[in-house]
Amino acid sequence: EIPYSSIVPSPMDLSTMRQKLTNDQYRNASEFHAGFKLMIWNCFASNSPGSTVSQAGVDLQRVFDREWEELP
């Protein structure tokens, strides 16, 4: 089995993103957006296409992108 750290050199998850938001560690919206995209990339890199987790990533990305586009 391939170690997760060799597949995903820069881990990111929703809990980390929330913590960074709470601690004002994102300098701007673009950094937050990049963190989300990293999390989704990691999801796809570490899960087989069509798997339950990968499909959840597709669904979450779709919702995020739609909501992001509606922001001022």
C-alpha positions in Angstrom: 0.0 0.0 0.0 1.3 3.5 -0.9 1.6 5.8 2.0 -0.9 8.7 2.0 1.9 11.2 2.4 3.5 10.2 -0.9 0.2 10.6 -2.7 -0.8 13.8 -0.9 2.2 15.9 0.0 0.1 18.9 1.2 -2.9 17.6 3.2 -6.0 19.7 3.6 -9.4 19.0 5.1 -12.5 20.8 6.2 -11.5 20.8 9.8 -8.2 22.5 9.0 -10.0 25.0 6.8 -12.4 25.8 9.6 -9.6 26.2 12.1 -7.7 28.5 9.7 -10.9 30.6 9.2 -11.5 30.8 13.0 -7.8 31.9 13.6 -7.8 34.4 10.7 -5.1 32.5 8.9 -6.4 33.2 5.4 -5.2 36.6 4.2 -8.0 36.7 1.5 -10.7 34.8 -0.2 -8.3 33.6 -2.9 -6.3 31.7 -0.2 -9.5 30.1 1.1 -10.5 29.1 -2.4 -7.0 27.6 -3.0 -7.3 25.6 0.2 -10.6 24.2 -0.9 -9.3 23.3 -4.3 -6.3 21.6 -2.7 -8.6 19.5 -0.5 -10.6 18.4 -3.6 -7.5 17.6 -5.5 -6.3 15.5 -2.6 -9.6 13.7 -2.5 -9.4 12.8 -6.2 -5.7 11.8 -5.9 -6.2 9.5 -3.0 -9.5 7.9 -4.0 -10.5 5.8 -7.0 -12.7 7.5 -9.6 -16.3 6.4 -9.0 -15.7 5.6 -5.4 -18.1 6.9 -2.8 -15.6 9.3 -1.4 -14.5 10.5 -4.9 -18.2 11.1 -5.8 -18.7 13.0 -2.6 -15.8 15.2 -3.7 -17.4 15.8 -7.1 -20.7 16.7 -5.5 -19.0 19.0 -2.9 -17.0 20.7 -5.6 -20.1 21.3 -7.7 -21.9 23.0 -4.7 -18.8 25.0 -3.8 -18.3 26.3 -7.3 -21.9 27.3 -7.7 -22.0 29.1 -4.4 -18.6 30.7 -5.0 -19.8 32.2 -8.3 -22.7 33.8 -6.6 -20.5 35.7 -4.1 -20.1 39.5 -4.6 
